[in-house]
């Protein structure tokens, strides 16, 4: 293989890290030095040539080659077998509806949230249970981090330069989970969004920081959902009123309550759609009276355009009546995208 990237000679891995730190080529954490031999190994694992175009960033029309993706995955600590997942995420982010340029450059500081479905979850030993939104799996952590390093080094998403995030949040280091399909009777997210049963897939959505909720005082599914909806309404009042995708992560204890009451993902989506709304005048209660009075204060705003805007994800540890709402970056300006994962044989996993 002939790689196009510039080669540097350094004394050892420590010095390689120092070079990358000095040049702003990392997220601030140490990296795995991307040697030519290792980059070629990662490309071989994905059955791709270095010059293969994986995607084109829709706004600036930047061509994304497999070589650059392999370097990012390697730097992030991925194993070669993670490459098909990383490739699928980047392809999905290049779909115009995702709004890749906007969510990368915005002062809003969103992060790509990745959900993995299908057999590849277990092949890669991905985490879907304990501590699911944090540290518990090499695959989760490094796949998510590879996307951040790709954004920095390939698309120029450097804080203070293209990335104008005011605050950001820890998900901008890595934000990748698997859905708990093995311990859930619900239809997996990817199948709900059009992927055939038995195929592996990813869903990626630009999200703000997660809002953790707790309700252990009821077995009424509506009352539990009212707590999740309260987090959505709080986001609408304190951050953004615009409708679009929201992600809802439901651990086992709440899932058991929903299932016992005969509620599945469809019933959850419909209830949240019906109840997750605010009136413009409510902005007065959070210090935004100047905005509230610009229009009819009785005007109602919904969080979702339809029930299908809510991504309901079965994930999290088996104990504790907790859950999480992951709000969107900018409503329908950036929508979740689901895509199948291609295997190295050219079929699917």
Backbone torsions as a table, in degrees:
resi	resn	phi	psi	omega
1	UNK	NA	144.8	175.1
2	UNK	-110.0	112.5	-179.1
3	UNK	-88.1	143.0	-177.8
4	UNK	-89.8	-19.5	-175.2
5	UNK	-69.5	146.8	179.3
6	UNK	-67.1	139.7	178.7
7	UNK	-98.6	143.6	176.2
8	UNK	-123.4	141.9	176.1
9	UNK	-100.1	123.0	178.0
10	UNK	-131.7	162.8	-175.0
11	UNK	-71.0	-40.0	-176.0
12	UNK	-163.8	-176.8	-177.5
13	UNK	-63.8	-35.7	179.0
14	UNK	-61.4	-47.0	-179.6
15	UNK	-66.8	-33.5	175.9
16	UNK	-59.7	-43.6	177.8
17	UNK	-62.7	-40.1	179.6
18	UNK	-64.5	-38.7	177.4
19	UNK	-62.3	-45.0	-179.5
20	UNK	-66.0	-38.1	178.4
21	UNK	-65.3	-45.6	-177.6
22	UNK	-62.8	-32.5	-177.2
23	UNK	-90.9	-0.6	179.5
24	UNK	71.1	30.0	-177.3
25	UNK	-94.3	8.9	-179.9
26	UNK	-128.7	178.6	175.6
27	UNK	-93.1	13.0	-178.2
28	UNK	100.2	-15.3	178.0
29	UNK	-97.8	159.2	176.5
30	UNK	-61.1	154.8	-179.7
31	UNK	-125.2	164.7	170.1
32	UNK	-85.9	120.0	-178.3
33	UNK	-58.4	125.9	-176.9
34	UNK	-83.8	82.4	178.0
35	UNK	-72.4	159.2	-178.5
36	UNK	-58.0	-43.0	-177.8
37	UNK	-63.8	-40.0	-179.1
38	UNK	-71.8	-38.7	176.9
39	UNK	-60.3	-43.6	178.1
40	UNK	-62.4	-37.2	178.4
41	UNK	-64.4	-41.2	179.2
42	UNK	-66.7	-40.3	177.9
43	UNK	-64.0	-40.4	178.7
44	UNK	-63.5	-35.9	179.6
45	UNK	-64.2	-27.8	178.0
46	UNK	-98.8	1.7	-178.4
47	UNK	54.6	45.5	-178.5
48	UNK	-125.7	145.8	171.9
49	UNK	-84.1	154.4	-178.0
50	UNK	-54.9	-38.2	-174.5
51	UNK	-85.4	-3.4	179.5
52	UNK	-58.2	129.0	179.9
53	UNK	-83.7	116.0	-179.7
54	UNK	-80.9	-36.3	-179.6
55	UNK	-170.4	171.9	176.8
56	UNK	-129.0	122.8	178.3
57	UNK	-63.2	123.8	-167.0
58	UNK	-65.6	-31.3	-173.8
59	UNK	-85.8	-53.7	-177.7
60	UNK	-92.6	-1.7	176.0
61	UNK	59.3	36.9	177.6
62	UNK	-79.3	128.9	178.6
63	UNK	-81.4	128.7	-177.2
64	UNK	-106.8	113.4	-177.8
65	UNK	-93.6	156.7	178.8
66	UNK	-60.5	-33.5	178.6
67	UNK	-58.9	-46.3	-178.9
68	UNK	-66.1	-36.8	177.9
69	UNK	-66.5	-42.9	179.5
70	UNK	-61.5	-39.9	178.9
71	UNK	-63.1	-44.9	179.6
72	UNK	-62.7	-43.6	180.0
73	UNK	-64.4	-41.9	178.8
74	UNK	-63.7	-48.1	178.5
75	UNK	-57.2	-36.6	-175.5
76	UNK	-74.1	-11.7	-178.2
77	UNK	98.0	12.8	178.0
78	UNK	-66.6	159.7	164.2
79	UNK	-93.1	156.0	-178.1
80	UNK	-55.0	-34.2	-177.2
81	UNK	-70.2	-8.3	176.3
82	UNK	-80.6	-12.4	-172.2
83	UNK	-55.5	-43.1	179.8
84	UNK	-58.3	-33.5	178.3
85	UNK	-69.3	-46.4	179.9
86	UNK	-60.6	-44.1	178.5
87	UNK	-59.8	-44.3	-179.1
88	UNK	-62.3	-39.8	179.6
89	UNK	-63.7	-45.7	-177.8
90	UNK	-66.3	-40.0	175.5
91	UNK	-58.9	-43.6	-178.8
92	UNK	-65.6	-37.8	-180.0
93	UNK	-67.9	-20.8	178.6
94	UNK	-83.5	-7.1	173.7
95	UNK	-66.4	129.2	-174.3
96	UNK	-52.5	-35.7	-177.7
97	UNK	-61.5	-23.1	-179.9
98	UNK	-70.9	-29.9	179.5
99	UNK	70.4	48.7	-172.7
100	UNK	-57.1	-47.3	-177.5
101	UNK	-64.3	-46.1	-177.0
102	UNK	-62.4	-47.0	-176.4
103	UNK	-74.0	-18.1	175.5
104	UNK	-81.2	-37.5	-173.2
105	UNK	-91.7	-18.5	-169.8
106	UNK	-63.4	149.7	171.1
107	UNK	-67.4	-16.3	-179.4
108	UNK	-64.9	-25.3	171.3
109	UNK	70.7	45.3	-180.0
110	UNK	-80.3	169.7	176.8
111	UNK	-132.9	147.4	174.1
112	UNK	-71.3	119.4	176.6
113	UNK	-99.5	124.8	-172.6
114	UNK	-115.1	130.2	174.1
115	UNK	-118.3	128.8	-178.8
116	UNK	-108.4	131.4	178.0
117	UNK	-123.0	159.4	172.6
118	UNK	96.5	-177.5	-174.5
119	UNK	-58.0	-28.4	-176.2
120	UNK	-63.9	-21.3	177.3
121	UNK	-56.4	-46.6	-177.3
122	UNK	-80.5	-32.6	176.8
123	UNK	-58.8	-40.6	-178.0
124	UNK	-93.2	2.8	179.2
125	UNK	57.6	48.3	180.0
126	UNK	-80.5	153.1	-177.3
127	UNK	-94.3	134.9	177.0
128	UNK	-130.2	3.8	-172.5
129	UNK	-123.1	-109.1	-172.8
130	UNK	-54.0	130.3	173.3
131	UNK	59.9	34.5	-166.7
132	UNK	-60.9	-31.4	-179.5
133	UNK	-88.1	8.7	-176.7
134	UNK	-135.3	-140.0	-172.9
135	UNK	-91.7	119.3	175.2
136	UNK	-163.3	-4.8	-175.0
137	UNK	-154.0	133.4	176.5
138	UNK	-60.7	-42.9	-176.8
139	UNK	-63.2	-49.0	178.6
140	UNK	-55.0	-50.9	-173.1
141	UNK	-65.8	-46.2	-173.2
142	UNK	-78.2	-33.5	175.7
143	UNK	-63.1	-47.7	178.0
144	UNK	-61.7	-41.8	-178.4
145	UNK	-67.6	-33.3	179.8
146	UNK	-58.9	-34.1	179.3
147	UNK	-68.4	-39.4	177.5
148	UNK	-65.2	-43.8	179.8
149	UNK	-66.4	-34.4	173.9
150	UNK	-62.5	-45.7	-179.5
151	UNK	-62.3	-38.2	-179.5
152	UNK	-68.5	-51.5	-167.9
153	UNK	-90.9	-24.9	-178.1
154	UNK	-100.5	-41.2	-178.1
155	UNK	-103.2	-0.1	175.5
156	UNK	74.9	25.8	-179.5
157	UNK	-78.1	61.6	-177.3
158	UNK	-93.2	128.8	179.2
159	UNK	-54.7	132.0	-178.4
160	UNK	88.1	-11.9	175.3
161	UNK	-111.6	-107.0	176.7
162	UNK	-65.5	-41.9	179.3
163	UNK	-78.3	105.7	-176.4
164	UNK	-101.8	23.1	-178.2
165	UNK	-53.7	130.8	177.2
166	UNK	-73.7	-45.0	-178.1
167	UNK	-122.2	-46.5	-172.2
168	UNK	68.7	-170.8	173.4
169	UNK	-160.3	166.9	-173.1
170	UNK	-58.5	-20.7	176.7
171	UNK	-63.4	-13.3	177.6
172	UNK	-76.4	-9.2	167.4
173	UNK	-80.4	-52.5	178.5
174	UNK	-164.7	141.9	-177.5
175	UNK	-153.0	80.0	-173.6
176	UNK	-141.5	130.4	178.1
177	UNK	-135.6	166.7	168.0
178	UNK	-107.9	150.7	174.7
179	UNK	-81.8	144.4	-177.8
180	UNK	-82.7	70.9	-178.3
181	UNK	-70.7	-29.0	-174.7
182	UNK	-71.5	-26.5	-176.5
183	UNK	-119.8	30.2	179.9
184	UNK	-136.7	138.4	177.0
185	UNK	-88.7	-3.1	-178.9
186	UNK	-79.5	154.1	174.9
187	UNK	-66.9	133.3	179.5
188	UNK	-60.3	153.1	-177.6
189	UNK	-55.6	-45.9	-176.3
190	UNK	-61.8	-39.4	178.5
191	UNK	-67.1	-39.1	176.2
192	UNK	-58.6	-29.2	-174.7
193	UNK	-103.9	23.1	167.1
194	UNK	101.9	0.0	178.4
195	UNK	-86.1	137.1	-177.4
196	UNK	-64.5	147.6	178.0
197	UNK	-59.7	138.2	178.7
198	UNK	91.5	-9.9	177.8
199	UNK	-95.7	146.7	175.6
200	UNK	-86.0	148.3	-176.8
201	UNK	-158.1	165.0	173.4
202	UNK	-124.0	153.3	167.6
203	UNK	-125.3	132.8	179.3
204	UNK	-126.9	136.9	-177.3
205	UNK	-143.1	136.9	176.5
206	UNK	-79.8	116.4	-173.4
207	UNK	-126.8	156.2	168.1
208	UNK	-86.7	-176.0	-176.2
209	UNK	-63.3	145.0	-178.6
210	UNK	-70.7	148.6	175.4
211	UNK	-108.5	109.5	178.9
212	UNK	-81.4	136.8	178.4
213	UNK	-123.2	163.6	174.9
214	UNK	-144.3	135.7	170.4
215	UNK	-151.2	104.1	179.9
216	UNK	-115.1	15.7	-172.1
217	UNK	-107.3	11.3	-177.0
218	UNK	-154.5	156.3	171.3
219	UNK	-115.7	12.9	177.4
220	UNK	-86.5	116.8	-177.3
221	UNK	-59.0	-33.1	179.3
222	UNK	-66.8	-40.8	179.9
223	UNK	-66.8	-39.2	176.8
224	UNK	-63.2	-44.6	-179.8
225	UNK	-66.5	-29.3	176.4
226	UNK	-61.0	-30.5	177.7
227	UNK	-71.4	-43.7	174.5
228	UNK	-60.4	-43.9	-178.8
229	UNK	-63.6	-33.8	177.2
230	UNK	-59.3	-36.7	177.1
231	UNK	-68.4	-37.4	177.1
232	UNK	-65.4	-45.9	-180.0
233	UNK	-63.5	-38.6	177.4
234	UNK	-61.4	-39.7	177.4
235	UNK	-64.6	-40.9	-179.7
236	UNK	-63.5	-35.5	-177.7
237	UNK	-82.1	-37.9	-173.3
238	UNK	-97.1	-20.1	-178.9
239	UNK	-121.2	-76.3	-173.1
240	UNK	-139.0	131.8	-178.3
241	UNK	-88.4	-5.7	-170.0
242	UNK	-79.3	138.7	-177.4
243	UNK	-75.8	152.1	179.4
244	UNK	168.9	-157.0	178.8
245	UNK	-73.1	139.1	163.5
246	UNK	-124.0	147.6	174.0
247	UNK	-108.7	138.6	-178.8
248	UNK	-126.0	115.3	-179.1
249	UNK	-98.7	121.1	-173.4
250	UNK	-117.8	106.8	176.8
251	UNK	-71.4	178.4	-167.8
252	UNK	-63.8	-41.2	-174.8
253	UNK	-61.7	-44.1	176.2
254	UNK	-69.4	-37.4	178.3
255	UNK	-59.2	-41.9	-179.8
256	UNK	-60.6	-39.4	178.5
257	UNK	-65.9	-43.8	179.0
258	UNK	-62.3	-46.8	-177.6
259	UNK	-63.3	-41.1	179.4
260	UNK	-61.1	-29.7	179.4
261	UNK	-90.1	1.7	179.2
262	UNK	81.6	19.9	-178.7
263	UNK	-99.4	132.3	172.9
264	UNK	-115.3	-166.5	-178.6
265	UNK	-63.0	-36.8	-178.3
266	UNK	-63.0	-46.4	-179.6
267	UNK	-63.3	-37.7	178.3
268	UNK	-63.2	-47.2	-178.5
269	UNK	-61.1	-42.1	-177.8
270	UNK	-66.6	-39.6	-179.9
271	UNK	-68.1	-43.2	-179.7
272	UNK	-64.6	-40.8	178.3
273	UNK	-58.8	-41.1	-176.3
274	UNK	-72.5	-27.6	-171.1
275	UNK	-111.1	-16.8	-176.6
276	UNK	-86.7	86.0	179.3
277	UNK	-154.5	160.7	176.8
278	UNK	-137.6	159.8	170.7
279	UNK	-98.3	147.1	-176.7
280	UNK	-56.2	-35.9	-179.5
281	UNK	-63.2	-21.2	178.9
282	UNK	-66.1	-17.3	176.9
283	UNK	-61.5	-21.7	176.7
284	UNK	-61.2	-31.9	-176.5
285	UNK	-73.7	-10.6	-179.6
286	UNK	-121.7	26.4	173.6
287	UNK	81.9	15.2	-177.5
288	UNK	-114.9	41.1	-178.9
289	UNK	-60.3	-33.0	-179.4
290	UNK	-62.5	-33.3	178.5
291	UNK	-81.1	-39.3	-176.6
292	UNK	-58.5	-39.5	-173.6
293	UNK	-83.4	1.3	180.0
294	UNK	-72.8	-23.9	-179.2
295	UNK	-138.8	-174.3	177.6
296	UNK	-58.5	117.6	-175.6
297	UNK	-73.2	-11.9	175.5
298	UNK	-91.3	-0.6	179.1
299	UNK	-64.2	133.0	-177.9
300	UNK	-98.0	137.2	176.7
301	UNK	-119.7	130.4	177.2
302	UNK	-95.4	151.3	176.2
303	UNK	-74.8	-31.6	-173.1
304	UNK	-120.3	144.6	174.6
305	UNK	-74.2	-31.6	177.4
306	UNK	-156.9	166.8	178.2
307	UNK	-55.8	-30.6	-177.4
308	UNK	-68.7	-12.7	176.5
309	UNK	-68.2	-21.0	-178.2
310	UNK	-86.3	121.3	175.1
311	UNK	-91.9	110.9	179.8
312	UNK	-99.5	120.7	-171.4
313	UNK	-123.0	124.7	176.4
314	UNK	-84.2	109.6	-179.3
315	UNK	-166.5	155.5	178.8
316	UNK	120.2	165.7	-177.3
317	UNK	-65.3	163.7	-174.0
318	UNK	-78.2	-15.8	-176.4
319	UNK	-121.0	144.9	178.5
320	UNK	105.9	129.3	-176.5
321	UNK	-87.6	56.9	-177.4
322	UNK	-108.1	166.7	173.5
323	UNK	-163.3	-177.5	-179.7
324	UNK	-149.6	145.4	170.6
325	UNK	-112.0	129.0	176.3
326	UNK	-111.3	107.3	-175.2
327	UNK	-80.4	158.7	-178.4
328	UNK	-76.8	160.0	176.0
329	UNK	-69.4	-51.4	-174.4
330	UNK	-151.8	54.0	176.3
331	UNK	53.7	-136.1	-175.8
332	UNK	-76.6	-0.7	174.4
333	UNK	-68.5	-17.8	178.6
334	UNK	-146.5	109.4	-174.4
335	UNK	-106.7	153.5	176.4
336	UNK	-65.9	144.2	179.1
337	UNK	-127.4	134.3	177.5
338	UNK	-115.1	136.3	-178.4
339	UNK	-146.5	145.0	175.9
340	UNK	-70.0	154.3	177.3
341	UNK	-98.9	122.8	178.1
342	UNK	-81.2	140.1	177.7
343	UNK	-85.3	169.7	-178.7
344	UNK	-72.5	-14.1	177.8
345	UNK	-86.2	-1.9	-179.6
346	UNK	93.1	-2.2	175.1
347	UNK	-98.2	-135.3	179.7
348	UNK	-134.0	159.2	175.6
349	UNK	-113.5	NA	NA
